[in-house]
Amino acid sequence: MSDDIINGLTSVWLGSQSYNLATFETYYYGQQTADGARSMLTSTQAAQADITRFWRPVNYVATVIDEPVGYLAGGRIRITSLNERAQAWGESFFQRRIRPRLDDTIRWQGLYGEAYLYFWTDYEGASRGLKVDSIAPIEAGTRRVLADYGGEDPEELTAAVIYKRIPVDSKGALDEYRITISPDRITVEKRRIQGNVGIGGGGTWTLERDEANPAGVLPLIPVFNPVPSDILDFLPIQDDLDKLHLDMRLSREYHGLPLLTTDAPQIPTDLQVGSGRVLYGGNFQRLDPPDIEPLLAERKALLEDGASIVKSLALANRAGSGEISGVALRFLQQNFESRLGAKAERLSSAMELALTTAARITSQDARLLKLESRGLEQAVTANDLTDPEFSVAWEPVIPADGKANAEVAAILLNQLGSSQETALGKAGIEEPAKEIERARQERDAEMVMPPVEAGDAGDA
């Protein structure tokens, strides 16, 4: 069954191009190398000791990917259902099982364009019940989810194969599980592997479990991104920034270790340069390294371009937001908010499917239903969860627009006659009353002039 599904897999655009996913993974962890970066360095440059010694990528990709995580994971999620008991169950399940996995889910969603929530039952652990794993489609360069979207809906799974690894000792041995799921059956196979090998390596698969799927739904929920990857168009800029930082490090090194050049036709073999020694063999002059200011200007320009391309406030701040016009900052603010809104819409639809799937699985197992209904004020029944309909509204946290808040505060104070405390509150000041008192004390202190001592009045 597993081989049949694997051989017949179809997937989203990245599913058949695992090298793209591996590239994203490499850049996110800042593991790209000088000779591996595209159109970065020639083979001659890569072979130079200075290049390898000073090559230290500065990870801007992670900034882009991690930036929306807090705004989305910390947002307001409203779950509703026509069945009040099912709604209470859905809210409880989301807070206990899904919300702790949101950070990774949103991170993989933005990086790879897809992430997965996997539901599995645990009757032995301390937190027994229906558990949730957030799975990236790739890990250590190897695909972890092979998803089949062979139905009429291009975003609805028809079958999938999941690879899950669990460490078993301190020497690097792992138990790898291959879980093949379809609406009809769930098959679990296991093998022992040593170290990080790919899907094709390792020991022989042995059958652990092959059983019917009573819920009739796949316990794997895809979470898609509005775009194939948030960093797809940013990688060339990351390459340029890596090269720029290499140039800056080399410039700094040669400031402390200057280079000398001579016009002599042949450098004497006994040439010595040092304290108390005389240079000879031609006219020597010092080669000054490039000034740092043009390099900093280029870095600022690259970060501003990157911020515009990927709709990132964090990159704009790293470029130096104090030098960016208010209009440009407002434009970036709106672009970032639109990025958050598009992601939130995808998350909402995925969570609706996730809650429906979790409810269906729970309704088919009396023991699981009891475990997952603990703490509810109203008892939920299997009928409540057999075919529920959930609606999820996702409202991300919107980053504060300091300039806009300040403008609102000025209008309230100067044009509408509002109190100072109200105006400062609109400007984002957490404790307006204390801030007003502090300003008054500083103003009073400035008005108190020290007494003029005799003889200090001048020569008059």
FIVO-71953 format. One record per residue (C-alpha): residue number from 1; x, y, z; chain. Coordinates in Angstrom, 1 decimal, padded with zeros to 4 digits. Example, Ala and Ser with C-alpha at 12.3 -4.5 7.8 and 13.67 -1.06 7.14 Angstrom:
2
- 1,012.3,-004.5,007.8,A
- 2,013.7,-001.1,007.1,A
END
This chain:
460
- 1,000.0,000.0,000.0,A
- 2,002.8,002.4,000.9,A
- 3,004.7,001.8,-002.3,A
- 4,001.6,002.2,-004.4,A
- 5,000.8,005.6,-002.8,A
- 6,004.5,006.8,-003.0,A
- 7,004.8,005.8,-006.7,A
- 8,001.5,007.5,-007.6,A
- 9,002.0,010.7,-005.6,A
- 10,000.9,014.1,-006.8,A
- 11,001.5,017.3,-004.8,A
- 12,001.6,021.0,-004.8,A
- 13,004.2,022.8,-006.9,A
- 14,007.0,022.3,-004.4,A
- 15,006.1,018.7,-003.6,A
- 16,007.9,017.3,-006.7,A
- 17,010.9,019.7,-006.3,A
- 18,012.4,018.7,-003.0,A
- 19,015.6,020.6,-003.8,A
- 20,013.7,023.8,-003.5,A
- 21,012.6,022.9,000.0,A
- 22,016.1,021.9,000.9,A
- 23,017.4,025.2,-000.3,A
- 24,014.9,027.1,001.8,A
- 25,015.9,025.0,004.8,A
- 26,019.6,025.7,004.3,A
- 27,019.0,029.4,004.1,A
- 28,016.7,029.5,007.1,A
- 29,019.3,027.9,009.3,A
- 30,022.1,030.1,007.8,A
- 31,024.0,027.1,006.6,A
- 32,024.7,028.3,003.0,A
- 33,028.3,028.2,002.0,A
- 34,030.4,030.5,-000.2,A
- 35,030.7,027.9,-003.0,A
- 36,027.1,026.9,-002.7,A
- 37,025.5,030.4,-003.1,A
- 38,024.1,031.0,-006.5,A
- 39,026.1,033.4,-008.7,A
- 40,028.0,034.5,-005.6,A
- 41,031.7,033.6,-005.9,A
- 42,033.9,032.1,-008.6,A
- 43,035.7,028.8,-007.9,A
- 44,038.9,030.7,-007.7,A
- 45,037.5,033.0,-005.0,A
- 46,036.0,030.1,-003.1,A
- 47,039.4,028.5,-003.0,A
- 48,041.1,031.4,-001.4,A
- 49,041.8,031.1,002.3,A
- 50,040.5,034.6,003.0,A
- 51,037.1,033.8,001.5,A
- 52,036.6,030.6,003.6,A
- 53,038.0,032.1,006.7,A
- 54,035.8,035.2,006.7,A
- 55,032.6,033.6,005.2,A
- 56,030.0,034.0,007.9,A
- 57,026.5,034.4,006.5,A
- 58,024.3,037.0,008.3,A
- 59,020.8,035.4,008.5,A
- 60,018.2,037.8,007.2,A
- 61,016.0,035.0,005.9,A
- 62,015.2,033.9,009.4,A
- 63,014.1,037.5,010.2,A
- 64,011.6,037.4,007.3,A
- 65,010.2,034.0,008.3,A
- 66,010.0,034.5,012.1,A
- 67,008.6,038.1,011.9,A
- 68,004.9,037.2,011.5,A
- 69,004.9,034.2,013.9,A
- 70,004.2,036.3,017.1,A
- 71,001.6,038.5,015.4,A
- 72,-000.3,035.4,014.2,A
- 73,000.2,032.9,017.0,A
- 74,-000.7,035.6,019.6,A
- 75,-003.7,036.8,017.7,A
- 76,-007.4,036.5,018.6,A
- 77,-008.9,033.3,017.4,A
- 78,-012.7,033.0,017.6,A
- 79,-014.2,029.5,017.2,A
- 80,-018.0,029.2,016.7,A
- 81,-020.4,026.4,016.0,A
- 82,-024.1,026.0,015.8,A
- 83,-023.8,023.3,018.5,A
- 84,-022.8,025.0,021.8,A
- 85,-021.4,021.8,023.2,A
- 86,-019.3,021.2,020.1,A
- 87,-018.1,024.8,020.2,A
- 88,-017.0,024.5,023.8,A
- 89,-015.2,021.3,022.9,A
- 90,-013.5,022.9,019.9,A
- 91,-012.3,026.0,021.9,A
- 92,-010.9,023.7,024.6,A
- 93,-009.2,021.3,022.1,A
- 94,-007.7,024.3,020.2,A
- 95,-006.2,025.9,023.3,A
- 96,-004.8,022.6,024.7,A
- 97,-003.6,020.8,021.7,A
- 98,-003.3,023.1,018.6,A
- 99,-002.2,026.5,020.0,A
- 100,001.0,025.2,021.5,A
- 101,002.0,024.1,018.0,A
- 102,001.2,027.3,016.2,A
- 103,004.7,028.8,016.3,A
- 104,006.2,026.0,014.3,A
- 105,003.2,025.7,012.1,A
- 106,003.3,029.3,011.0,A
- 107,007.1,029.2,010.6,A
- 108,006.9,026.2,008.2,A
- 109,003.9,027.7,006.5,A
- 110,005.9,030.8,005.5,A
- 111,009.2,029.0,004.8,A
- 112,008.1,026.0,002.7,A
- 113,004.7,027.3,001.6,A
- 114,003.1,024.3,003.4,A
- 115,003.0,022.8,006.9,A
- 116,001.1,019.9,008.3,A
- 117,-000.8,019.2,011.5,A
- 118,-000.8,015.4,012.3,A
- 119,-003.3,013.9,014.8,A
- 120,-002.4,010.8,016.7,A
- 121,-003.7,009.0,019.7,A
- 122,-001.7,008.3,022.9,A
- 123,-003.1,006.2,025.8,A
- 124,000.2,005.9,027.7,A
- 125,001.8,009.4,028.1,A
- 126,001.2,011.9,030.9,A
- 127,-001.0,014.0,028.6,A
- 128,-003.0,011.1,027.1,A
- 129,-005.5,011.8,024.4,A
- 130,-005.6,013.0,020.8,A
- 131,-002.2,014.7,020.3,A
- 132,-001.1,017.1,017.6,A
- 133,002.3,017.3,015.9,A
- 134,003.4,020.2,013.7,A
- 135,005.4,018.7,010.8,A
- 136,007.6,020.5,008.2,A
- 137,007.5,018.9,004.8,A
- 138,011.3,018.5,004.9,A
- 139,013.8,018.0,007.6,A
- 140,017.6,017.7,007.2,A
- 141,017.2,017.7,003.5,A
- 142,014.8,014.8,003.5,A
- 143,011.1,014.9,002.8,A
- 144,009.0,014.1,005.9,A
- 145,005.6,014.3,004.3,A
- 146,004.7,012.9,000.9,A
- 147,001.2,014.2,000.2,A
- 148,-001.2,013.2,-002.5,A
- 149,-003.7,015.8,-003.8,A
- 150,-005.3,013.6,-006.4,A
- 151,-008.9,014.7,-005.9,A
- 152,-011.0,017.4,-007.4,A
- 153,-009.9,019.9,-004.7,A
- 154,-006.2,020.8,-005.3,A
- 155,-005.8,021.5,-001.5,A
- 156,-007.6,018.4,-000.2,A
- 157,-005.5,015.4,000.7,A
- 158,-006.5,012.0,-000.7,A
- 159,-003.6,010.1,000.8,A
- 160,-000.2,010.7,002.5,A
- 161,002.9,009.1,003.8,A
- 162,004.5,010.5,006.9,A
- 163,008.1,009.7,008.2,A
- 164,008.6,010.2,011.9,A
- 165,011.9,009.6,013.7,A
- 166,012.4,009.0,017.5,A
- 167,015.8,008.8,019.1,A
- 168,016.4,005.6,021.0,A
- 169,020.0,006.0,022.4,A
- 170,022.9,008.4,022.8,A
- 171,024.8,007.0,019.8,A
- 172,022.5,008.4,017.2,A
- 173,020.2,005.4,016.6,A
- 174,016.7,006.2,015.6,A
- 175,013.4,004.4,015.2,A
- 176,011.8,005.6,012.0,A
- 177,008.1,005.1,011.5,A
- 178,006.5,005.2,008.0,A
- 179,002.8,006.0,008.4,A
- 180,000.7,005.6,005.4,A
- 181,-002.8,007.0,005.7,A
- 182,-005.9,007.0,003.4,A
- 183,-009.6,007.5,004.2,A
- 184,-009.9,003.7,004.5,A
- 185,-006.8,002.5,006.3,A
- 186,-003.8,003.5,008.4,A
- 187,-000.6,001.5,008.1,A
- 188,002.4,001.9,010.4,A
- 189,005.8,000.5,009.6,A
- 190,009.0,000.7,011.6,A
- 191,012.8,000.3,011.1,A
- 192,015.9,001.0,013.0,A
- 193,018.4,003.4,011.4,A
- 194,021.8,004.8,012.5,A
- 195,022.3,008.5,012.0,A
- 196,020.6,010.8,009.6,A
- 197,020.0,008.9,006.5,A
- 198,017.5,009.7,003.7,A
- 199,014.2,008.0,002.9,A
- 200,015.9,005.3,000.8,A
- 201,018.5,004.3,003.5,A
- 202,018.3,002.4,006.8,A
- 203,017.1,-001.0,007.8,A
- 204,014.2,-003.1,006.7,A
- 205,010.6,-002.0,007.3,A
- 206,008.6,-004.2,009.6,A
- 207,004.8,-003.9,009.9,A
- 208,003.7,-002.5,013.2,A
- 209,000.0,-001.9,012.6,A
- 210,-002.4,-002.1,009.7,A
- 211,-006.0,-001.2,010.6,A
- 212,-009.1,000.4,009.2,A
- 213,-009.6,004.1,009.5,A
- 214,-012.9,004.3,011.5,A
- 215,-013.2,008.1,011.2,A
- 216,-013.0,008.0,007.5,A
- 217,-010.9,011.2,007.5,A
- 218,-007.1,011.7,007.1,A
- 219,-005.5,012.8,010.4,A
- 220,-003.2,015.1,008.5,A
- 221,-004.2,018.7,007.8,A
- 222,-002.2,020.8,005.3,A
- 223,-001.7,024.4,006.1,A
- 224,-000.9,026.4,003.0,A
- 225,000.8,029.8,002.6,A
- 226,-000.6,032.6,000.3,A
- 227,002.6,032.4,-001.7,A
- 228,004.9,029.4,-002.4,A
- 229,007.4,030.8,000.1,A
- 230,007.9,034.1,001.9,A
- 231,011.6,034.1,000.9,A
- 232,011.4,032.9,-002.6,A
- 233,012.2,036.3,-004.1,A
- 234,014.5,037.3,-001.3,A
- 235,017.2,034.6,-001.8,A
- 236,019.2,036.7,-004.4,A
- 237,019.2,039.6,-002.0,A
- 238,020.4,037.3,000.8,A
- 239,023.3,036.2,-001.5,A
- 240,024.2,039.8,-002.2,A
- 241,024.1,040.6,001.6,A
- 242,026.3,037.6,002.3,A
- 243,028.9,038.8,-000.2,A
- 244,028.7,042.4,001.1,A
- 245,029.3,041.3,004.7,A
- 246,032.3,039.3,003.4,A
- 247,033.7,042.4,001.8,A
- 248,033.1,044.4,005.1,A
- 249,035.0,041.8,007.1,A
- 250,037.9,041.7,004.6,A
- 251,038.0,045.5,004.7,A
- 252,038.2,045.5,008.5,A
- 253,040.9,042.9,008.4,A
- 254,043.1,044.9,006.0,A
- 255,042.7,048.1,008.0,A
- 256,044.7,046.3,010.7,A
- 257,047.0,044.5,008.3,A
- 258,047.7,047.0,005.4,A
- 259,048.9,045.8,002.0,A
- 260,052.0,047.3,000.3,A
- 261,052.8,047.4,-003.4,A
- 262,055.9,048.2,-005.3,A
- 263,056.8,049.1,-008.9,A
- 264,060.0,047.1,-008.8,A
- 265,060.3,044.7,-011.8,A
- 266,061.3,041.9,-009.5,A
- 267,061.0,041.7,-005.7,A
- 268,064.2,040.8,-004.0,A
- 269,064.2,037.4,-002.2,A
- 270,065.6,039.0,000.9,A
- 271,063.1,041.7,001.1,A
- 272,062.2,042.5,004.8,A
- 273,059.6,044.9,006.1,A
- 274,059.4,045.8,009.8,A
- 275,060.4,048.1,012.6,A
- 276,063.7,049.7,011.9,A
- 277,064.1,048.1,008.5,A
- 278,064.2,050.0,005.2,A
- 279,062.0,049.2,002.3,A
- 280,063.9,048.8,-000.9,A
- 281,063.5,047.3,-004.3,A
- 282,061.4,050.0,-005.8,A
- 283,058.9,052.7,-004.8,A
- 284,056.5,051.3,-002.2,A
- 285,053.0,052.6,-001.4,A
- 286,050.2,051.4,000.8,A
- 287,047.1,049.9,-000.6,A
- 288,044.2,051.3,001.4,A
- 289,041.1,049.1,001.8,A
- 290,037.7,050.4,000.6,A
- 291,036.0,052.9,002.9,A
- 292,033.2,051.4,005.0,A
- 293,030.6,054.0,004.2,A
- 294,029.8,052.9,000.6,A
- 295,029.5,049.3,002.0,A
- 296,027.0,050.5,004.6,A
- 297,025.1,052.5,002.0,A
- 298,024.8,049.3,-000.1,A
- 299,023.7,047.3,002.8,A
- 300,020.9,049.8,003.6,A
- 301,019.8,049.8,-000.1,A
- 302,019.7,046.0,-000.2,A
- 303,017.7,045.8,003.1,A
- 304,015.2,048.4,001.9,A
- 305,014.7,046.5,-001.4,A
- 306,014.3,043.3,000.5,A
- 307,011.8,044.9,002.9,A
- 308,009.7,046.1,000.0,A
- 309,009.8,042.7,-001.8,A
- 310,008.8,040.5,001.2,A
- 311,006.7,043.1,003.0,A
- 312,008.8,043.1,006.1,A
- 313,008.9,045.8,008.8,A
- 314,011.8,044.0,010.6,A
- 315,014.1,044.4,007.5,A
- 316,013.1,048.1,007.2,A
- 317,014.1,048.6,010.9,A
- 318,017.4,046.9,010.3,A
- 319,018.0,049.1,007.4,A
- 320,017.5,052.2,009.6,A
- 321,013.9,053.2,009.8,A
- 322,014.8,056.5,011.3,A
- 323,016.1,057.6,007.8,A
- 324,013.0,056.3,006.0,A
- 325,010.3,058.8,005.2,A
- 326,007.0,058.5,007.0,A
- 327,005.2,057.8,003.8,A
- 328,007.5,054.9,003.0,A
- 329,007.0,053.5,006.5,A
- 330,003.3,053.7,006.3,A
- 331,003.4,051.9,003.0,A
- 332,005.5,049.1,004.5,A
- 333,003.1,049.0,007.5,A
- 334,000.1,048.5,005.2,A
- 335,002.0,045.8,003.2,A
- 336,003.0,043.9,006.3,A
- 337,-000.6,044.0,007.6,A
- 338,-001.8,042.6,004.2,A
- 339,000.7,039.9,004.5,A
- 340,-000.6,039.0,008.0,A
- 341,-004.2,039.1,006.8,A
- 342,-003.5,036.7,003.9,A
- 343,-001.8,034.2,006.2,A
- 344,-004.6,034.5,008.7,A
- 345,-007.2,033.6,006.1,A
- 346,-005.2,030.4,005.2,A
- 347,-004.8,029.5,008.8,A
- 348,-008.6,030.0,009.5,A
- 349,-009.6,027.6,006.8,A
- 350,-006.9,025.0,007.9,A
- 351,-008.1,025.3,011.5,A
- 352,-011.7,024.7,010.5,A
- 353,-010.7,021.5,008.8,A
- 354,-008.4,020.6,011.7,A
- 355,-011.2,020.9,014.3,A
- 356,-013.7,019.0,012.2,A
- 357,-011.1,016.2,011.7,A
- 358,-010.2,016.1,015.4,A
- 359,-013.9,015.9,016.4,A
- 360,-014.6,013.1,013.9,A
- 361,-011.7,011.1,015.2,A
- 362,-012.7,011.7,018.8,A
- 363,-016.3,010.7,018.2,A
- 364,-015.3,007.2,017.0,A
- 365,-013.4,006.3,020.2,A
- 366,-015.3,006.3,023.6,A
- 367,-012.0,006.3,025.6,A
- 368,-010.6,009.2,023.5,A
- 369,-013.9,011.1,023.9,A
- 370,-013.6,010.8,027.7,A
- 371,-010.0,012.0,027.7,A
- 372,-010.6,015.0,025.4,A
- 373,-013.8,016.1,027.3,A
- 374,-012.1,016.6,030.6,A
- 375,-012.8,020.0,032.3,A
- 376,-015.8,020.9,030.1,A
- 377,-018.8,022.4,032.0,A
- 378,-021.3,020.7,029.6,A
- 379,-020.8,017.0,028.8,A
- 380,-020.2,016.5,025.1,A
- 381,-021.4,013.4,023.3,A
- 382,-020.2,011.4,020.3,A
- 383,-023.2,012.7,018.3,A
- 384,-022.1,016.3,019.0,A
- 385,-018.7,015.6,017.4,A
- 386,-019.7,013.2,014.6,A
- 387,-020.3,015.8,011.9,A
- 388,-019.8,019.3,013.5,A
- 389,-019.3,022.5,011.6,A
- 390,-016.8,024.9,012.9,A
- 391,-016.1,028.5,011.9,A
- 392,-012.8,030.1,012.7,A
- 393,-012.1,033.8,012.6,A
- 394,-008.4,034.7,012.9,A
- 395,-007.4,038.2,013.9,A
- 396,-003.7,038.7,014.0,A
- 397,-002.1,041.3,016.3,A
- 398,-001.4,044.4,014.3,A
- 399,002.0,046.1,014.9,A
- 400,001.7,049.6,016.3,A
- 401,002.1,052.4,013.9,A
- 402,004.0,054.9,016.0,A
- 403,003.9,057.8,013.5,A
- 404,000.2,057.4,013.0,A
- 405,-000.4,057.3,016.7,A
- 406,001.6,060.4,017.2,A
- 407,-000.4,062.3,014.6,A
- 408,-003.6,061.2,016.2,A
- 409,-002.3,062.4,019.6,A
- 410,-001.4,065.8,018.1,A
- 411,-004.8,066.3,016.7,A
- 412,-006.5,065.4,019.9,A
- 413,-004.3,067.7,021.9,A
- 414,-003.9,070.7,019.7,A
- 415,-007.2,070.8,017.6,A
- 416,-009.8,069.0,019.7,A
- 417,-008.7,070.2,023.1,A
- 418,-008.4,066.7,024.7,A
- 419,-006.4,066.2,027.9,A
- 420,-002.7,065.5,027.8,A
- 421,-003.3,062.1,029.4,A
- 422,-005.8,061.1,026.7,A
- 423,-003.4,062.3,023.9,A
- 424,-000.4,060.4,025.3,A
- 425,-002.5,057.3,025.7,A
- 426,-003.4,057.5,022.0,A
- 427,000.3,057.9,021.2,A
- 428,001.0,054.5,022.8,A
- 429,002.4,055.7,026.2,A
- 430,001.6,052.9,028.7,A
- 431,001.3,055.2,031.8,A
- 432,000.4,058.7,030.5,A
- 433,-000.1,060.2,034.0,A
- 434,003.4,059.2,035.2,A
- 435,004.9,060.5,031.9,A
- 436,003.1,063.9,032.4,A
- 437,004.4,064.2,036.0,A
- 438,007.9,063.2,034.8,A
- 439,007.9,065.9,032.1,A
- 440,006.7,068.5,034.7,A
- 441,009.5,067.7,037.1,A
- 442,012.1,068.0,034.3,A
- 443,010.7,071.3,033.2,A
- 444,010.7,072.6,036.8,A
- 445,014.3,071.5,037.2,A
- 446,015.4,073.4,034.1,A
- 447,013.7,076.6,035.3,A
- 448,015.6,076.6,038.6,A
- 449,018.9,078.5,037.8,A
- 450,021.9,078.1,040.1,A
- 451,022.9,081.3,042.0,A
- 452,025.6,083.5,040.5,A
- 453,028.7,083.6,042.5,A
- 454,030.7,086.8,043.1,A
- 455,033.3,087.3,040.4,A
- 456,031.4,085.3,037.8,A
- 457,029.6,088.3,036.3,A
- 458,032.3,089.1,033.9,A
- 459,034.9,091.9,033.7,A
- 460,032.3,094.7,033.7,A
END
